């Protein structure tokens, strides 16, 4: 299981380079369960992140 605060994780993804984005996605997909906390409390999800979701 991995717990991630959505605002922080999605902001990191939006600001990351292509290689860093790939590493983030890989780290999120390794655990059997990924918890994105407060996903809908984010003011605005960047377009690149919305596509990923």
Gaussian input, Z-matrix of N, CA and C with variables (Angstrom, degrees):
# hf/3-21g

backbone

0 1
 N
 C     1     B1
 C     2     B2     1     A1
 N     3     B3     2     A2     1     D1
 C     4     B4     3     A3     2     D2
 C     5     B5     4     A4     3     D3
 N     6     B6     5     A5     4     D4
 C     7     B7     6     A6     5     D5
 C     8     B8     7     A7     6     D6
 N     9     B9     8     A8     7     D7
 C    10    B10     9     A9     8     D8
 C    11    B11    10    A10     9     D9
 N    12    B12    11    A11    10    D10
 C    13    B13    12    A12    11    D11
 C    14    B14    13    A13    12    D12
 N    15    B15    14    A14    13    D13
 C    16    B16    15    A15    14    D14
 C    17    B17    16    A16    15    D15
 N    18    B18    17    A17    16    D16
 C    19    B19    18    A18    17    D17
 C    20    B20    19    A19    18    D18
 N    21    B21    20    A20    19    D19
 C    22    B22    21    A21    20    D20
 C    23    B23    22    A22    21    D21
 N    24    B24    23    A23    22    D22
 C    25    B25    24    A24    23    D23
 C    26    B26    25    A25    24    D24
 N    27    B27    26    A26    25    D25
 C    28    B28    27    A27    26    D26
 C    29    B29    28    A28    27    D27
 N    30    B30    29    A29    28    D28
 C    31    B31    30    A30    29    D29
 C    32    B32    31    A31    30    D30
 N    33    B33    32    A32    31    D31
 C    34    B34    33    A33    32    D32
 C    35    B35    34    A34    33    D33
 N    36    B36    35    A35    34    D34
 C    37    B37    36    A36    35    D35
 C    38    B38    37    A37    36    D36
 N    39    B39    38    A38    37    D37
 C    40    B40    39    A39    38    D38
 C    41    B41    40    A40    39    D39
 N    42    B42    41    A41    40    D40
 C    43    B43    42    A42    41    D41
 C    44    B44    43    A43    42    D42
 N    45    B45    44    A44    43    D43
 C    46    B46    45    A45    44    D44
 C    47    B47    46    A46    45    D45
 N    48    B48    47    A47    46    D46
 C    49    B49    48    A48    47    D47
 C    50    B50    49    A49    48    D48
 N    51    B51    50    A50    49    D49
 C    52    B52    51    A51    50    D50
 C    53    B53    52    A52    51    D51
 N    54    B54    53    A53    52    D52
 C    55    B55    54    A54    53    D53
 C    56    B56    55    A55    54    D54
 N    57    B57    56    A56    55    D55
 C    58    B58    57    A57    56    D56
 C    59    B59    58    A58    57    D57
 N    60    B60    59    A59    58    D58
 C    61    B61    60    A60    59    D59
 C    62    B62    61    A61    60    D60
 N    63    B63    62    A62    61    D61
 C    64    B64    63    A63    62    D62
 C    65    B65    64    A64    63    D63
 N    66    B66    65    A65    64    D64
 C    67    B67    66    A66    65    D65
 C    68    B68    67    A67    66    D66
 N    69    B69    68    A68    67    D67
 C    70    B70    69    A69    68    D68
 C    71    B71    70    A70    69    D69
 N    72    B72    71    A71    70    D70
 C    73    B73    72    A72    71    D71
 C    74    B74    73    A73    72    D72
 N    75    B75    74    A74    73    D73
 C    76    B76    75    A75    74    D74
 C    77    B77    76    A76    75    D75
 N    78    B78    77    A77    76    D76
 C    79    B79    78    A78    77    D77
 C    80    B80    79    A79    78    D78
 N    81    B81    80    A80    79    D79
 C    82    B82    81    A81    80    D80
 C    83    B83    82    A82    81    D81
 N    84    B84    83    A83    82    D82
 C    85    B85    84    A84    83    D83
 C    86    B86    85    A85    84    D84
 N    87    B87    86    A86    85    D85
 C    88    B88    87    A87    86    D86
 C    89    B89    88    A88    87    D87
 N    90    B90    89    A89    88    D88
 C    91    B91    90    A90    89    D89
 C    92    B92    91    A91    90    D90
 N    93    B93    92    A92    91    D91
 C    94    B94    93    A93    92    D92
 C    95    B95    94    A94    93    D93
 N    96    B96    95    A95    94    D94
 C    97    B97    96    A96    95    D95
 C    98    B98    97    A97    96    D96
 N    99    B99    98    A98    97    D97
 C   100   B100    99    A99    98    D98
 C   101   B101   100   A100    99    D99
 N   102   B102   101   A101   100   D100
 C   103   B103   102   A102   101   D101
 C   104   B104   103   A103   102   D102
 N   105   B105   104   A104   103   D103
 C   106   B106   105   A105   104   D104
 C   107   B107   106   A106   105   D105
 N   108   B108   107   A107   106   D106
 C   109   B109   108   A108   107   D107
 C   110   B110   109   A109   108   D108
 N   111   B111   110   A110   109   D109
 C   112   B112   111   A111   110   D110
 C   113   B113   112   A112   111   D111
 N   114   B114   113   A113   112   D112
 C   115   B115   114   A114   113   D113
 C   116   B116   115   A115   114   D114
 N   117   B117   116   A116   115   D115
 C   118   B118   117   A117   116   D116
 C   119   B119   118   A118   117   D117
 N   120   B120   119   A119   118   D118
 C   121   B121   120   A120   119   D119
 C   122   B122   121   A121   120   D120
 N   123   B123   122   A122   121   D121
 C   124   B124   123   A123   122   D122
 C   125   B125   124   A124   123   D123
 N   126   B126   125   A125   124   D124
 C   127   B127   126   A126   125   D125
 C   128   B128   127   A127   126   D126
 N   129   B129   128   A128   127   D127
 C   130   B130   129   A129   128   D128
 C   131   B131   130   A130   129   D129
 N   132   B132   131   A131   130   D130
 C   133   B133   132   A132   131   D131
 C   134   B134   133   A133   132   D132
 N   135   B135   134   A134   133   D133
 C   136   B136   135   A135   134   D134
 C   137   B137   136   A136   135   D135
 N   138   B138   137   A137   136   D136
 C   139   B139   138   A138   137   D137
 C   140   B140   139   A139   138   D138
 N   141   B141   140   A140   139   D139
 C   142   B142   141   A141   140   D140
 C   143   B143   142   A142   141   D141
 N   144   B144   143   A143   142   D142
 C   145   B145   144   A144   143   D143
 C   146   B146   145   A145   144   D144
 N   147   B147   146   A146   145   D145
 C   148   B148   147   A147   146   D146
 C   149   B149   148   A148   147   D147
 N   150   B150   149   A149   148   D148
 C   151   B151   150   A150   149   D149
 C   152   B152   151   A151   150   D150
 N   153   B153   152   A152   151   D151
 C   154   B154   153   A153   152   D152
 C   155   B155   154   A154   153   D153
 N   156   B156   155   A155   154   D154
 C   157   B157   156   A156   155   D155
 C   158   B158   157   A157   156   D156

   B1=1.4505
   B2=1.5272
   B3=1.3094
   B4=1.4655
   B5=1.5186
   B6=1.3175
   B7=1.4610
   B8=1.5238
   B9=1.3305
   B10=1.4614
   B11=1.5231
   B12=1.3248
   B13=1.4595
   B14=1.5225
   B15=1.3133
   B16=1.4577
   B17=1.5276
   B18=1.3178
   B19=1.4650
   B20=1.5179
   B21=1.3088
   B22=1.4613
   B23=1.5217
   B24=1.3118
   B25=1.4626
   B26=1.5263
   B27=1.3261
   B28=1.4564
   B29=1.5219
   B30=1.3198
   B31=1.4636
   B32=1.5255
   B33=1.3238
   B34=1.4697
   B35=1.5202
   B36=1.3211
   B37=1.4656
   B38=1.5259
   B39=1.3163
   B40=1.4619
   B41=1.5271
   B42=1.3276
   B43=1.4603
   B44=1.5272
   B45=1.3046
   B46=1.4612
   B47=1.5269
   B48=1.3111
   B49=1.4643
   B50=1.5290
   B51=1.3102
   B52=1.4596
   B53=1.5257
   B54=1.3153
   B55=1.4642
   B56=1.5254
   B57=1.3229
   B58=1.4664
   B59=1.5226
   B60=1.3311
   B61=1.4662
   B62=1.5249
   B63=1.3290
   B64=1.4650
   B65=1.5279
   B66=1.3263
   B67=1.4640
   B68=1.5287
   B69=1.3389
   B70=1.4659
   B71=1.5220
   B72=1.3239
   B73=1.4685
   B74=1.5263
   B75=1.3237
   B76=1.4639
   B77=1.5244
   B78=1.3252
   B79=1.4690
   B80=1.5260
   B81=1.3249
   B82=1.4683
   B83=1.5194
   B84=1.3211
   B85=1.4654
   B86=1.5306
   B87=1.3204
   B88=1.4703
   B89=1.5331
   B90=1.3278
   B91=1.4801
   B92=1.5352
   B93=1.3280
   B94=1.4643
   B95=1.5269
   B96=1.3314
   B97=1.4596
   B98=1.5187
   B99=1.3263
   B100=1.4647
   B101=1.5201
   B102=1.3227
   B103=1.4585
   B104=1.5263
   B105=1.3383
   B106=1.4671
   B107=1.5124
   B108=1.3115
   B109=1.4584
   B110=1.5214
   B111=1.3035
   B112=1.4728
   B113=1.5160
   B114=1.3279
   B115=1.4646
   B116=1.5170
   B117=1.3060
   B118=1.4594
   B119=1.5199
   B120=1.3271
   B121=1.4501
   B122=1.5311
   B123=1.3164
   B124=1.4651
   B125=1.5306
   B126=1.2947
   B127=1.4659
   B128=1.5157
   B129=1.3127
   B130=1.4593
   B131=1.5131
   B132=1.2989
   B133=1.4544
   B134=1.5292
   B135=1.3439
   B136=1.4559
   B137=1.5275
   B138=1.3109
   B139=1.4529
   B140=1.5285
   B141=1.3312
   B142=1.4718
   B143=1.5188
   B144=1.3157
   B145=1.4608
   B146=1.5271
   B147=1.3122
   B148=1.4700
   B149=1.5346
   B150=1.3153
   B151=1.4593
   B152=1.5184
   B153=1.3325
   B154=1.4607
   B155=1.5257
   B156=1.3147
   B157=1.4610
   B158=1.5027
   A1=108.23
   A2=114.84
   A3=120.31
   A4=108.50
   A5=115.84
   A6=123.50
   A7=108.12
   A8=116.60
   A9=121.88
   A10=108.59
   A11=116.50
   A12=119.70
   A13=107.50
   A14=116.62
   A15=121.98
   A16=112.74
   A17=117.80
   A18=119.85
   A19=111.71
   A20=115.94
   A21=120.95
   A22=111.23
   A23=116.62
   A24=121.02
   A25=111.62
   A26=117.23
   A27=119.89
   A28=111.80
   A29=117.00
   A30=120.42
   A31=109.85
   A32=116.73
   A33=120.24
   A34=110.41
   A35=116.26
   A36=120.49
   A37=110.70
   A38=116.62
   A39=120.60
   A40=112.17
   A41=117.50
   A42=121.53
   A43=113.40
   A44=117.73
   A45=122.11
   A46=112.20
   A47=114.54
   A48=120.51
   A49=108.22
   A50=116.83
   A51=120.70
   A52=111.38
   A53=117.46
   A54=120.59
   A55=110.79
   A56=117.48
   A57=120.55
   A58=110.59
   A59=117.42
   A60=120.67
   A61=110.26
   A62=116.67
   A63=120.27
   A64=110.90
   A65=116.67
   A66=120.54
   A67=111.39
   A68=116.46
   A69=119.64
   A70=110.94
   A71=116.32
   A72=119.98
   A73=109.82
   A74=116.56
   A75=119.60
   A76=110.54
   A77=117.24
   A78=119.90
   A79=111.70
   A80=116.54
   A81=120.02
   A82=111.85
   A83=117.67
   A84=120.07
   A85=113.41
   A86=118.15
   A87=121.15
   A88=112.53
   A89=119.80
   A90=118.58
   A91=111.99
   A92=114.52
   A93=119.98
   A94=111.76
   A95=116.75
   A96=121.66
   A97=109.05
   A98=116.38
   A99=122.35
   A100=107.80
   A101=116.47
   A102=121.95
   A103=107.92
   A104=116.68
   A105=122.46
   A106=107.26
   A107=116.13
   A108=121.48
   A109=110.79
   A110=115.90
   A111=123.63
   A112=113.36
   A113=116.92
   A114=121.22
   A115=111.97
   A116=117.54
   A117=119.74
   A118=113.36
   A119=117.09
   A120=120.20
   A121=110.94
   A122=115.87
   A123=120.10
   A124=108.26
   A125=115.59
   A126=119.40
   A127=111.82
   A128=114.88
   A129=119.02
   A130=108.14
   A131=115.77
   A132=120.53
   A133=107.37
   A134=117.66
   A135=119.85
   A136=111.35
   A137=116.96
   A138=122.32
   A139=112.06
   A140=117.08
   A141=119.94
   A142=111.20
   A143=116.59
   A144=120.94
   A145=110.11
   A146=117.26
   A147=120.45
   A148=110.15
   A149=117.15
   A150=120.95
   A151=110.70
   A152=116.56
   A153=120.97
   A154=110.53
   A155=116.99
   A156=120.81
   A157=110.71
   D1=142.47
   D2=174.30
   D3=-134.32
   D4=132.21
   D5=178.93
   D6=-105.48
   D7=128.40
   D8=-178.60
   D9=-134.88
   D10=133.70
   D11=172.68
   D12=-79.29
   D13=123.12
   D14=-172.26
   D15=-57.93
   D16=-47.08
   D17=-178.37
   D18=-56.15
   D19=-46.27
   D20=-177.94
   D21=-67.75
   D22=-49.24
   D23=-176.48
   D24=-64.53
   D25=-43.25
   D26=-178.00
   D27=-71.46
   D28=-32.53
   D29=175.71
   D30=-67.39
   D31=-42.30
   D32=176.93
   D33=-59.40
   D34=-43.73
   D35=-179.42
   D36=-63.13
   D37=-45.11
   D38=-177.18
   D39=-63.73
   D40=-31.56
   D41=-177.16
   D42=-94.31
   D43=-5.01
   D44=-174.90
   D45=-81.79
   D46=158.07
   D47=172.32
   D48=-72.97
   D49=170.24
   D50=-179.86
   D51=-59.00
   D52=-42.25
   D53=179.35
   D54=-67.00
   D55=-41.71
   D56=178.14
   D57=-64.66
   D58=-37.36
   D59=177.33
   D60=-61.83
   D61=-43.41
   D62=179.13
   D63=-62.23
   D64=-39.92
   D65=178.48
   D66=-66.39
   D67=-38.66
   D68=177.70
   D69=-64.01
   D70=-46.92
   D71=-179.93
   D72=-60.84
   D73=-41.40
   D74=179.00
   D75=-62.54
   D76=-43.04
   D77=-179.28
   D78=-66.67
   D79=-30.46
   D80=178.17
   D81=-76.21
   D82=-27.27
   D83=-174.80
   D84=-90.32
   D85=-8.91
   D86=-178.73
   D87=-69.61
   D88=-47.54
   D89=-176.95
   D90=-68.53
   D91=156.65
   D92=176.79
   D93=-68.51
   D94=-27.62
   D95=-178.61
   D96=-136.07
   D97=127.79
   D98=176.27
   D99=-115.86
   D100=121.81
   D101=179.24
   D102=-104.02
   D103=115.14
   D104=174.59
   D105=-99.36
   D106=99.65
   D107=-175.76
   D108=-79.74
   D109=140.66
   D110=176.24
   D111=58.77
   D112=36.22
   D113=-178.10
   D114=-57.19
   D115=-43.43
   D116=-175.58
   D117=-90.91
   D118=4.84
   D119=173.09
   D120=-89.26
   D121=-10.41
   D122=178.42
   D123=-63.70
   D124=135.79
   D125=-178.11
   D126=-62.76
   D127=-47.74
   D128=179.77
   D129=-152.94
   D130=127.77
   D131=177.95
   D132=-90.01
   D133=124.89
   D134=179.31
   D135=-57.80
   D136=151.05
   D137=-175.36
   D138=-57.44
   D139=-42.39
   D140=-179.83
   D141=-61.90
   D142=-37.09
   D143=179.58
   D144=-72.55
   D145=-39.51
   D146=178.02
   D147=-60.21
   D148=-39.55
   D149=177.59
   D150=-63.47
   D151=-40.21
   D152=179.60
   D153=-62.82
   D154=-44.09
   D155=-179.45
   D156=-66.10

